Amino acid sequence: MALPPVVSIADADAYFVTTPRDAEWTAIVDKQVWLNEAYRLLTGVCYDPTRDCCGRSFADAWISANSELALALSKNPNAIIGGGGSTASGLVKRQKLGDLEVEYHPPSTTGATVVTAKYGPTDPIFLQQFPFIGDILSCWMTLQKTSGTRVIARVRS
């Protein structure tokens, strides 16, 4: 599959006008830098734009995902690279940047409900940090899951 098209500033502007985050997007000075970074991260995953996803358009979802990821990255530039920390089960346990250090509590369990991360350590880092991007593009993603629940079929010969 050819790479999806680059999302222009005009495309992102047109998208954000329809969202409550328009003022945040409008305030960003270096929009193209963040759109380029979002595009670079998103194109590291394979997509099948020919899938029927409840009549939704891959092109519209692609613009949404690129735009939302660009905004999220602009608000938290160190989310993908930097902030070196240790992880346990794919969740950030501790992050350190210079003299600043944050340690998080382990996932809690409430009755029968276990709170876990939507994406694990083998999934793309942008999905680990910004799982809502997966909600936008998941129908078209062709991620190979290496963990979680699977059905294994056995064939006897």
N, C-alpha and C positions, 0 to 999 in steps of 0.2 A: 504494500500500500504506500502511496506517496504521502509525504508529510502534509498534514492539514495546513491551511493557509495561515500566514502571520496575521495577528489581529492588530489593526491600526488604531491609533489614538482616536480617530473619528468613530470607529466601531465601538470602542470602549466607552467613549463619551455618550454615544447613542444608547448603549446598554444601560449605563448608570443613570441616565435621565429618568428611566422607568423604575428606579429603586430608591429606597430611603437613604442610600449611601452616596448620593450624588454630590453633596457638599464635601464629603471626605475625599472623593475622587477629584473633584474640581480643584481642591487645595494642593494637590500633588504637583510639584514643578517638573520633575523628571519622569513623566509618565512612560515615555518610550523605553527607558532603562528597565522599569519594572515589568512592562509588557514583554520585553525581550527575555528577561529572566524567567518569567512565567512560561513563556513559549518553550524555552530551553528545557525546563523541568517537565512540562507536560508532554513534549515530544519524545521523552525517554520511555514512554509507555506505548504499547501497541493498542490500536483501536480498530474496530470494524464498523465504519460509518454506514454500511449497508444494512445493518440490523434494524428491524422494526421495533422501535421503542415507544409504543403506545402513540404513534403518530407524531412524536416529537422530532424536531429537526436536529441532526448532528451539528450543522453549521451554527444554529442558534445556541446550542449547548456549549459548543467550542468557544464561541465569543464570551458566553457567560463565565465559563471556567477560567479562561485566560484573564478576563477582566477582574474577576473576584480574587484569583490568586495574585495578580499584580497588586491589587489594593492591600491584600493581607501581607504580602512581602514588604510593601512600602511602610506598613505600620510596625512590622517586626523583622527588620533586615537580617537579624542573626538567627532566625528560626531554622534555617536550613544549614548554614555553615556558621560555626562559632558557638560559643557557650558551652564548650566541652563538658560532658557529664557522663555519668555511668547509668546504665539501664538494667532493669530487671524485668524479664518477660516483655520486652519491647516498650515498656513505659519508662519515662524519664524518672530516675530516682534522685539524682543530684545534678545540678548545673553550677559551673563556676566560671566566672569571668573576672579576671584580676582579683581584687579583694572581695568582690561580691560572690556569695555562694548561697544557693537555695537548695534545701533538701525537702523532698515531698514525702508525704505519708504513703504507705503502700495502698493498693486498691482495697476498698472496703467491701465487706460482705454484709448484706442486709437480708436476713432470713435466707430464702432460697435464691436470691438474686445476687450474682457476682458482678461487680463493676469491672469491665475489662476494656482494653483499647479496641477500637474498630479495626485498626490495621496493625500488623505486627512488624517486628524488626526486619523481616525480609521483603516487606512491601516498600514501594518508592517513598523516599523521605518526605516528599511534599504531601503524600496521603497520610503519613504518620502525624505530621505537624498540622495539617489543615484537612481533616477528614471530610469536611463538607464538600470539597472538590470532587471526591468520589461519589457523593450524592448527585452531583450534576452530570458526571460522565460515566457512571458505573455501568449503565446499560450497554455502552459501546466499548468498554475496556475489555481487554483480553488478558487480564492478569492470571498468572499461574499461581494458585495458592499452594504454599508449601507447609502450611500449618492449618489447624482448625479441623472441623468435622468433614469427613469424606466418606463416600460410599465405595467400598472395594468389592468388585465382582470377582468371583473365582469360577474358573471354567475347568471342568475335569475332562481329561481326554482319555 
